[in-house]
């Protein structure tokens, strides 16, 4: 499934949003205003809630952004009483977020109930926030909203490994993705690449290692 192929069944109406406890000046009917917590394509919304830590990580990595638009307040509207319009804040998937969430969705079943699709989307957003995230264009590796490392232009083999993990949705192991070279030992080449990957990772939050046979790469969180 690619960015333009999100199932239309997940684009449902926003869920009601409860009044904020820290606002004394809010109007009595403000609790009834819908608050889309996430816009999938900039025009249609998915009414889901996400933990603050998840939202913070998604915003920090540039996968979602805060968007403001106006809505009509509920109530009786007539020609004599124009509709009351109020600003409304929501989170919008950026182009980066829309592209990357596909990686964490996994394979799409042939037949799926709309609620199952929505459940998979929520799970994908959680993984995108709490699993590693490789931003190829910026050459940056992120983890829980923290930049772990920015890679140099000439770190082609390290970036190759990260791109392979990202494309697969960050499984615990991938096969060796490095291009074959006649002038080097393939297993030694992979071990050296993994060593370079681990060098300089911020806070040592995660690490990469060989699968033992040097035919694949694993990643794991450091407790």
PAZAPA-4460 file (N, C-alpha, C; in steps of 0.05 Angstrom, whole numbers, plus 32768, in hexadecimal, padded with zeros to 4 digits):
% residues 223
    n_x    n_y    n_z   ca_x   ca_y   ca_z    c_x    c_y    c_z   seq   type   mol
   8011   7FE8   8000   8000   8000   8000   8012   8019   8000     1      X     A
   800D   802B   7FED   801E   8043   7FEB   800E   805B   7FF3     2      X     A
   801A   8074   7FF4   800D   808B   7FFF   7FF2   8091   7FF3     3      X     A
   7FED   808C   7FDA   7FD3   8093   7FCF   7FBE   807D   7FD2     4      X     A
   7FC5   8067   7FE0   7FB3   8050   7FE1   7FA7   804B   7FFC     5      X     A
   7FA6   805F   800E   7F99   805B   8027   7F7B   8055   8023     6      X     A
   7F71   8040   802F   7F55   8038   802B   7F42   804E   8032     7      X     A
   7F2F   8055   8021   7F1C   806B   8027   7F0C   8065   8040     8      X     A
   7F09   804C   8049   7EF9   8045   8060   7F05   804F   807A     9      X     A
   7F1E   8057   807A   7F29   8061   8093   7F25   807F   8096    10      X     A
   7F1A   808C   8081   7F16   80A9   8082   7EFA   80AE   808D    11      X     A
   7EF8   80AC   80A7   7EDE   80AF   80B4   7EDC   80CA   80C2    12      X     A
   7EC4   80D0   80CC   7EC0   80EA   80D8   7ECE   80EC   80F3    13      X     A
   7ED5   8105   80FC   7EE3   8108   8115   7ED3   8100   812D    14      X     A
   7EE1   80F8   8142   7ED4   80F1   815B   7ED0   810A   816C    15      X     A
   7EBC   810A   817E   7EB8   8121   818F   7ED0   8125   81A1    16      X     A
   7ED5   813D   81A8   7EEC   8143   81B9   7EE3   8150   81D3    17      X     A
   7EEB   8146   81EA   7EE1   8151   8204   7EED   816C   8209    18      X     A
   7EE0   817D   821A   7EEA   8198   8220   7F04   8196   822F    19      X     A
   7F15   81AA   822B   7F2E   81AC   8238   7F2A   81B6   8255    20      X     A
   7F37   81A7   8268   7F33   81AE   8284   7F42   81C8   828B    21      X     A
   7F56   81D0   827B   7F66   81E7   8282   7F5B   8201   8275    22      X     A
   7F43   81FF   8269   7F37   8217   825D   7F1F   821F   826C    23      X     A
   7F1F   8237   8279   7F08   8241   8287   7EF6   8252   8275    24      X     A
   7F01   825A   825E   7EF2   826D   824D   7EE4   825F   8236    25      X     A
   7EE4   8244   8235   7ED8   8237   821E   7EB9   8239   821F    26      X     A
   7EAE   823A   8208   7E91   823C   8206   7E84   8222   820E    27      X     A
   7E6A   8223   8217   7E5D   820A   8220   7E5C   81F5   820B    28      X     A
   7E59   81FD   81F1   7E56   81E9   81DC   7E70   81E0   81D0    29      X     A
   7E87   81E9   81DB   7EA1   81E2   81CF   7EA6   81C4   81D1    30      X     A
   7E9B   81B8   81E6   7EA0   819B   81E9   7E93   818B   81D2    31      X     A
   7E80   8197   81C4   7E72   8189   81AF   7E80   818C   8194    32      X     A
   7E94   819E   8193   7EA1   81A2   8179   7EB2   8189   8173    33      X     A
   7EB1   8180   815A   7EC2   8169   8153   7EDF   8172   8151    34      X     A
   7EF1   8161   8159   7F0D   8166   8156   7F1B   8150   8148    35      X     A
   7F20   8152   812E   7F2E   813D   8121   7F4B   813B   812C    36      X     A
   7F52   8124   8136   7F6C   8121   8142   7F81   811B   812D    37      X     A
   7F78   8112   8116   7F8B   810C   8100   7F7E   810E   80E5    38      X     A
   7F89   811E   80D3   7F7F   811F   80B8   7F91   810E   80A6    39      X     A
   7F84   80FC   8098   7F94   80E9   8088   7F9E   80F6   806E    40      X     A
   7F8E   8105   8061   7F96   8111   8047   7F91   812F   8045    41      X     A
   7F8E   813C   805C   7F8B   8159   805B   7F6E   8162   8058    42      X     A
   7F5B   814F   8053   7F40   8158   8050   7F2C   8145   805F    43      X     A
   7F34   812C   8062   7F22   8119   8070   7F30   810F   8089    44      X     A
   7F21   8109   809D   7F2D   8105   80B8   7F28   80E9   80C3    45      X     A
   7F39   80E2   80D6   7F37   80C9   80E5   7F35   80D1   8102    46      X     A
   7F1E   80CA   810E   7F1A   80D1   812A   7F27   80BE   813D    47      X     A
   7F41   80C1   8142   7F4F   80AF   8154   7F5E   80C0   8169    48      X     A
   7F64   80B3   817F   7F74   80C1   8194   7F8E   80B3   8197    49      X     A
   7FA3   80C2   819D   7FBE   80B8   819F   7FCA   80C2   81B9    50      X     A
   7FDB   80B2   81C7   7FE8   80BC   81DF   7FFA   80D4   81D9    51      X     A
   7FFD   80E6   81ED   800D   80FE   81E8   8029   80F8   81E0    52      X     A
   8035   80E2   81EA   8051   80DC   81E3   8053   80D4   81C6    53      X     A
   803E   80C8   81BC   803D   80C0   819F   803A   80D8   818E    54      X     A
   8028   80EA   8195   8024   8102   8185   803D   8113   8186    55      X     A
   804A   8115   819D   8063   8125   819F   8079   811A   818D    56      X     A
   807C   80FF   818C   8090   80F3   817B   808A   80F8   815D    57      X     A
   8070   80F5   8156   8069   80F8   813A   806C   8115   8131    58      X     A
   8067   8128   8142   806B   8145   813C   8088   814B   8139    59      X     A
   8098   8141   814C   80B5   8147   814C   80C3   813C   8134    60      X     A
   80BB   8125   812B   80C7   8118   8113   80BC   8124   80F9    61      X     A
   80A8   8135   80FA   809D   8141   80E2   8089   812F   80D4    62      X     A
   807E   811B   80E1   806A   8109   80D5   804E   8115   80D6    63      X     A
   8049   8125   80EA   802F   8133   80EC   8035   8150   80F2    64      X     A
   8021   8161   80ED   8024   817E   80F2   8009   8188   80FD    65      X     A
   800A   819D   810C   7FF2   81AA   8117   7FE5   81BB   8101    66      X     A
   7FCB   81B7   80FD   7FBD   81C6   80E8   7FA4   81D3   80F5    67      X     A
   7F9E   81EB   80ED   7F87   81F9   80F8   7F74   81FF   80E1    68      X     A
   7F5A   81FA   80E5   7F46   8201   80D1   7F2D   8208   80E1    69      X     A
   7F18   8211   80D4   7F00   821A   80E1   7EE9   8207   80DC    70      X     A
   7ED7   8205   80F0   7EBF   81F4   80EE   7EA8   8204   80F9    71      X     A
   7E90   81FB   80F1   7E78   8208   80FB   7E71   81FB   8116    72      X     A
   7E6B   820C   8129   7E62   8202   8143   7E47   81F6   8141    73      X     A
   7E40   81E2   8151   7E26   81D5   814F   7E11   81E8   815A    74      X     A
   7DF9   81E4   8151   7DE3   81F4   815B   7DD1   81FB   8143    75      X     A
   7DBB   8209   8149   7DA7   8210   8135   7DB1   8228   8125    76      X     A
   7DB2   8225   810B   7DBC   823A   80FA   7DA5   8243   80E7    77      X     A
   7DA0   825D   80E6   7D8B   8268   80D5   7D97   827F   80C5    78      X     A
   7D87   828A   80B3   7D90   82A0   80A3   7D96   82B9   80B4    79      X     A
   7D87   82BB   80CA   7D8B   82D2   80DC   7DA3   82CE   80EF    80      X     A
   7DAA   82B5   80F4   7DC0   82B0   8106   7DD5   82A0   80F6    81      X     A
   7DEA   82AE   80EE   7DFE   82A0   80DE   7E0D   828B   80EE    82      X     A
   7E18   8277   80E1   7E26   8262   80EE   7E3F   826D   80FC    83      X     A
   7E44   8263   8114   7E5B   826B   8124   7E72   8259   811C    84      X     A
   7E88   8265   8113   7E9F   8256   810A   7EB6   825A   811E    85      X     A
   7EC4   8244   8124   7EDA   8245   8137   7EF2   8236   812D    86      X     A
   7F0A   823F   8135   7F22   8231   812D   7F24   8216   813A    87      X     A
   7F2E   8203   812C   7F31   81E8   8137   7F4C   81DD   8130    88      X     A
   7F5A   81D1   8143   7F74   81C6   813F   7F73   81A8   813C    89      X     A
   7F83   819E   812A   7F85   8181   8126   7FA1   817A   811D    90      X     A
   7FA7   8161   811D   7FC1   8157   8114   7FBE   814D   80F7    91      X     A
   7FD0   8155   80E6   7FCF   814D   80CA   7FE8   813D   80C3    92      X     A
   7FE4   8126   80B6   7FFB   8117   80AC   8009   8128   8096    93      X     A
   8023   812C   8099   8032   8139   8085   8038   8125   806E    94      X     A
   8044   812F   8058   804B   811D   8042   805E   8107   804C    95      X     A
   8071   810F   805E   8083   80FB   8069   8073   80E6   8079    96      X     A
   8061   80F0   808B   8051   80DE   809B   8040   80CB   808B    97      X     A
   8034   80D6   8076   8022   80C6   8065   8032   80B0   8056    98      X     A
   804B   80B7   804E   805C   80A3   8040   8066   808E   8054    99      X     A
   806F   8097   806B   807B   8084   807E   8067   8073   808C   100      X     A
   804E   807C   8091   803B   806B   809F   8035   8052   808F   101      X     A
   8039   8053   8074   8035   803C   8063   8048   8025   806B   102      X     A
   8061   802D   8073   8075   8019   807A   806C   8009   8093   103      X     A
   805E   8016   80A5   8057   8008   80BE   803B   7FFB   80BD   104      X     A
   802C   7FFF   80A7   8012   7FF3   80A5   8014   7FD5   80A0   105      X     A
   8028   7FCD   8092   802B   7FB0   808C   8019   7FA9   8074   106      X     A
   801A   7F90   806B   800A   7F87   8054   7FEC   7F8A   8059   107      X     A
   7FDE   7F93   8045   7FC1   7F97   8047   7FB2   7F7D   8041   108      X     A
   7FA1   7F74   8054   7F91   7F5C   804E   7F7E   7F60   8036   109      X     A
   7F76   7F4B   802A   7F65   7F4D   8012   7F49   7F58   801A   110      X     A
   7F40   7F51   8031   7F26   7F5A   803A   7F29   7F63   8058   111      X     A
   7F1F   7F7B   805E   7F23   7F85   8078   7F0C   7F98   8080   112      X     A
   7F03   7F95   8099   7EEE   7FA6   80A4   7EF9   7FC2   80A8   113      X     A
   7EE9   7FD7   80A4   7EF3   7FF2   80A9   7EFF   7FF7   80C4   114      X     A
   7EF4   7FEA   80D9   7EFF   7FEE   80F4   7F1A   7FE0   80F6   115      X     A
   7F1E   7FCA   80E8   7F38   7FBD   80E8   7F4D   7FCE   80D9   116      X     A
   7F44   7FDC   80C4   7F56   7FEE   80B6   7F5F   8005   80C8   117      X     A
   7F4B   8010   80D6   7F51   8026   80E9   7F64   801C   80FF   118      X     A
   7F60   8004   8109   7F71   7FF9   811D   7F8D   7FF6   8113   119      X     A
   7F91   7FED   80FA   7FAB   7FEA   80EF   7FB9   8006   80EC   120      X     A
   7FA9   801A   80E5   7FB4   8035   80E2   7FBE   803F   80FC   121      X     A
   7FAE   803C   8111   7FB7   8045   812C   7FD0   8036   8134   122      X     A
   7FD1   801C   8130   7FE9   800C   8137   8001   8016   8127   123      X     A
   7FFD   801D   810E   8013   8027   80FD   801E   8042   8108   124      X     A
   800C   8053   8110   8014   806D   811B   8024   8069   8135   125      X     A
   801B   8057   8146   802A   8051   815E   8046   8047   8158   126      X     A
   8048   8035   8145   8062   802A   813D   8074   8040   8131   127      X     A
   8068   8052   8121   8077   8067   8115   8083   807A   812A   128      X     A
   8075   807D   8141   807F   808E   8156   8092   8080   8168   129      X     A
   808E   8066   816C   809D   8058   8181   80B2   8044   8176   130      X     A
   80B3   8040   815C   80C8   8030   8150   80DB   8043   8141   131      X     A
   80F1   8038   8138   8104   804A   8129   80F6   8056   8110   132      X     A
   80FF   806D   8108   80F5   807A   80F0   810D   8085   80E1   133      X     A
   8110   807C   80C8   8126   8085   80B7   811B   809A   80A3   134      X     A
   8126   80B2   80A5   811F   80C8   8092   8135   80CA   807D   135      X     A
   8130   80BD   8067   8144   80BB   8052   814D   80D6   8048   136      X     A
   813A   80E8   8043   8141   8102   8037   8153   8113   8049   137      X     A
   8150   8110   8063   8161   811E   8076   8178   810E   8081   138      X     A
   8179   80F4   807A   818D   80E2   8083   818D   80E0   80A2   139      X     A
   8175   80DF   80AE   8172   80DF   80CB   8164   80C6   80D5   140      X     A
   816E   80BC   80EB   8162   80A5   80F9   8155   80AF   8113   141      X     A
   813B   80AB   8116   812C   80B4   812D   8122   809D   813E   142      X     A
   811E   80A2   8157   8114   808E   816A   8104   809C   8180   143      X     A
   80EA   8096   8183   80DA   80A3   8197   80DC   80C1   8197   144      X     A
   80DC   80CD   817F   80DE   80EA   817D   80F9   80F6   8183   145      X     A
   810E   80E5   8185   8129   80EE   818A   813B   80E8   8171   146      X     A
   814A   80FC   8169   815D   80F7   8153   8175   80E8   815D   147      X     A
   8178   80CF   8153   818E   80BE   815C   81A8   80C4   814D   148      X     A
   81A6   80C9   8134   81BE   80CD   8124   81B7   80D8   8108   149      X     A
   81C7   80EB   80FF   81C5   80F4   80E3   81DD   80E9   80D4   150      X     A
   81D8   80DC   80BE   81ED   80CE   80AF   81F9   80DF   8099   151      X     A
   8212   80DB   8093   8220   80EA   807F   8217   80E0   8063   152      X     A
   821D   80F1   804F   8216   80EB   8034   8224   80D1   802B   153      X     A
   823D   80CD   8035   824C   80B7   802B   8247   809D   803B   154      X     A
   8234   809D   804D   822D   8085   805D   8219   8074   804E   155      X     A
   821F   806E   8035   820B   8061   8024   8202   8045   802E   156      X     A
   8215   8036   8038   820E   801B   8041   81FC   801B   805A   157      X     A
   8203   802D   806D   81F2   8030   8085   81D6   8039   807D   158      X     A
   81D4   804C   806B   81BA   8056   8062   81AB   8040   8053   159      X     A
   81B9   802E   8046   81AC   8018   8038   819E   8005   804C   160      X     A
   81AB   8000   8062   81A0   7FEF   8077   8187   7FFC   8083   161      X     A
   8189   8016   8089   8173   8024   8096   815B   8026   8083   162      X     A
   8160   802B   8069   814B   802C   8055   813D   8011   8053   163      X     A
   814C   7FFB   8055   813F   7FE1   8053   812E   7FDB   806B   164      X     A
   8137   7FE3   8083   8127   7FE0   809B   810D   7FF1   8099   165      X     A
   8110   800A   8090   80F8   801B   808E   80E4   8010   807A   166      X     A
   80ED   8007   8063   80DB   7FFD   804F   80CC   7FE5   8058   167      X     A
   80D8   7FD5   806A   80CC   7FBD   8075   80BB   7FC3   808E   168      X     A
   80BA   7FDC   8097   80AB   7FE2   80AF   80B9   7FDB   80C9   169      X     A
   80D3   7FDA   80C8   80E4   7FD4   80E0   80DE   7FBA   80EE   170      X     A
   80DF   7FA4   80DF   80DE   7F89   80ED   80F8   7F86   80FD   171      X     A
   80F8   7F72   810E   8110   7F6E   8120   8128   7F66   8110   172      X     A
   8124   7F5A   80F8   813B   7F51   80E8   8135   7F54   80CA   173      X     A
   8149   7F5B   80BB   8148   7F5C   809E   8160   7F4D   8092   174      X     A
   815D   7F43   807A   8174   7F37   806C   8188   7F4C   8065   175      X     A
   81A0   7F44   8062   81B5   7F57   805A   81AD   7F66   8041   176      X     A
   81A9   7F80   8043   81A0   7F8F   802B   81B7   7F9C   801B   177      X     A
   81D0   7F98   8023   81E7   7FA5   8016   81EC   7F9A   7FFB   178      X     A
   81F3   7FAB   7FE8   81F9   7FA1   7FCD   8212   7F90   7FCD   179      X     A
   8212   7F7C   7FBC   8228   7F69   7FBB   8240   7F76   7FAE   180      X     A
   8258   7F71   7FBA   8271   7F7B   7FAF   8285   7F64   7FAD   181      X     A
   8292   7F62   7F96   82A5   7F4C   7F92   82BF   7F51   7FA2   182      X     A
   82C5   7F69   7FA8   82DF   7F70   7FB4   82DF   7F6F   7FD2   183      X     A
   82C9   7F65   7FDF   82C9   7F64   7FFC   82B9   7F4C   8007   184      X     A
   82BF   7F44   801F   82B1   7F2F   802C   8295   7F39   8035   185      X     A
   8281   7F2C   802B   8265   7F36   8030   825F   7F38   804D   186      X     A
   8265   7F23   805C   825E   7F22   8079   826E   7F37   8088   187      X     A
   8288   7F3A   8082   8298   7F4F   808F   828E   7F6B   8088   188      X     A
   8285   7F6E   806F   827A   7F88   8066   8262   7F8F   8077   189      X     A
   8250   7F7C   807C   8238   7F81   808B   823F   7F87   80A8   190      X     A
   8252   7F79   80B4   825A   7F7E   80D0   8266   7F9A   80D3   191      X     A
   8276   7FA3   80BF   8282   7FBD   80C1   826C   7FD3   80BE   192      X     A
   8258   7FCD   80AD   8242   7FE1   80A9   8232   7FE3   80C3   193      X     A
   822D   7FCD   80D0   821E   7FCD   80E9   822D   7FDC   80FF   194      X     A
   8247   7FD8   80FF   8258   7FE6   8113   8256   8005   810E   195      X     A
   8256   800D   80F5   8254   8029   80EF   8238   8034   80F5   196      X     A
   8224   8024   80F2   8208   802C   80F9   8206   8033   8116   197      X     A
   8213   8022   8127   8211   8026   8144   8222   803D   814E   198      X     A
   8236   8045   813F   8248   8059   8148   823B   8075   8148   199      X     A
   823A   8082   815F   822F   809D   8161   8211   809E   8164   200      X     A
   8203   8088   8169   81E6   8089   816E   81E1   8098   8188   201      X     A
   81D0   80AC   8186   81CA   80BD   819D   81BE   80AD   81B4   202      X     A
   81C9   80AF   81CC   81BE   80A2   81E4   81BE   8084   81E3   203      X     A
   81C9   8079   81CE   81CA   805C   81CC   81AE   804F   81D2   204      X     A
   8199   805A   81C6   817E   8051   81CC   8179   8036   81BE   205      X     A
   8185   8031   81A8   8182   8018   819A   819D   8010   818E   206      X     A
   819E   7FF7   8185   81B7   7FEE   8178   81B0   7FDA   8162   207      X     A
   81C3   7FD8   8150   81C0   7FC5   813A   81D5   7FAF   813E   208      X     A
   81CF   7F97   8135   81E2   7F81   8137   81DD   7F6D   8121   209      X     A
   81F1   7F5D   811D   81EF   7F47   8109   81DD   7F32   8114   210      X     A
   81D1   7F22   8102   81BF   7F0C   810B   81CF   7EF3   8114   211      X     A
   81E9   7EF5   8115   81F9   7EDE   811E   8207   7ED1   8107   212      X     A
   81F8   7ECD   80F1   8204   7EC1   80D9   820E   7ED6   80C6   213      X     A
   820A   7EF0   80CE   8212   7F06   80BD   8204   7F06   80A1   214      X     A
   81EC   7EFC   80A2   81DC   7EFB   8089   81C4   7F0F   808B   215      X     A
   81C2   7F1C   80A2   81AC   7F2F   80A7   81B3   7F42   80BD   216      X     A
   81A2   7F56   80C1   81A6   7F6B   80D6   818E   7F6B   80E8   217      X     A
   8193   7F6E   8102   817E   7F71   8116   8181   7F8D   8124   218      X     A
   816A   7F97   812E   816B   7FAF   813F   815D   7FA8   8159   219      X     A
   8165   7FB6   816E   8158   7FB1   8188   815B   7FCA   819A   220      X     A
   8147   7FCE   81AB   8148   7FE4   81BD   815B   7FDD   81D4   221      X     A
   8168   7FF1   81DF   817A   7FED   81F6   816A   7FF6   820F   222      X     A
   8166   7FE4   8221   8156   7FEA   8239   8165   7FFE   824A   223      X     A
***
